[in-house]
Amino acid sequence: MLGLLIKEKEKLEIQYLLKREMDEILHDLRDPRIDHIVKRAMKERYKILFSLFTRVAPHNECVNYIIPTKVMKES
C-alpha cells in the first residue's frame, strides 16, 4: 500500500484528468467502428481509472461515472 499527500488544487486536477479520460473512453465505447477486442481493453482501463477516481472524488460525482450496464455488455 502506498500513501500520497497532495494539495486540494492537485486533487481537483487529478479529478479533472480522470473525468476527461473516462469521458473519452465512454464516447469511444459507443463507436461501432472499434473492434470488440480493443473495447475490452478500454473497459479494463476504465475500471482502473474509475477505481482511482473513487479515491479522490466525492460520492455524488462518482455516481455519474458508473459505467452503464448496456455499454459493459456490448462487444
C-alpha positions in Angstrom: 0.0 0.0 0.0 1.2 3.5 -0.8 0.3 6.8 0.6 0.1 10.1 -1.2 -0.1 13.7 0.2 -1.5 16.2 -2.3 -2.9 19.7 -2.1 -6.6 20.4 -2.8 -5.7 22.0 -6.1 -3.8 19.0 -7.1 -6.7 16.7 -6.1 -9.0 18.8 -8.3 -6.6 18.5 -11.2 -6.4 14.7 -10.8 -10.2 14.6 -10.8 -10.4 16.6 -13.9 -7.9 14.5 -15.8 -9.6 11.2 -14.7 -13.0 12.6 -15.8 -11.7 13.7 -19.1 -10.1 10.3 -19.8 -13.2 8.4 -18.7 -15.5 10.5 -20.8 -13.3 9.8 -23.8 -13.4 6.1 -23.2 -17.2 6.1 -22.8 -17.5 8.0 -26.0 -15.2 5.5 -27.9 -17.1 2.5 -26.4 -20.2 3.7 -28.3 -18.3 3.8 -31.6 -19.3 0.8 -33.7 -16.1 1.0 -35.8 -13.9 0.0 -32.9 -13.1 -3.7 -32.7 -14.5 -5.6 -29.7 -11.0 -6.7 -28.5 -10.0 -3.1 -28.3 -13.2 -2.2 -26.5 -12.5 -4.9 -23.9 -9.1 -3.3 -23.2 -10.7 0.1 -23.0 -13.2 -1.3 -20.4 -10.4 -2.7 -18.3 -8.7 0.7 -18.4 -11.9 2.4 -17.5 -12.3 0.2 -14.4 -8.8 1.2 -13.3 -9.4 4.9 -13.9 -12.8 4.7 -12.1 -11.1 3.0 -9.1 -8.6 5.8 -8.9 -11.4 8.4 -9.3 -13.4 7.0 -6.4 -10.4 7.7 -4.2 -10.2 11.4 -5.0 -13.8 12.4 -5.9 -16.9 12.8 -3.8 -19.5 10.1 -4.0 -22.0 12.2 -5.9 -19.5 12.7 -8.7 -18.6 9.0 -8.8 -22.2 8.0 -9.3 -22.2 10.0 -12.6 -19.3 7.8 -13.9 -20.6 4.4 -13.1 -20.3 2.7 -16.4 -23.7 1.9 -17.9 -24.6 -1.8 -18.0 -25.6 -1.6 -21.6 -22.1 -0.4 -22.5 -20.4 -3.1 -20.4 -22.4 -5.9 -22.1 -21.8 -4.8 -25.7 -18.9 -6.2 -27.7 
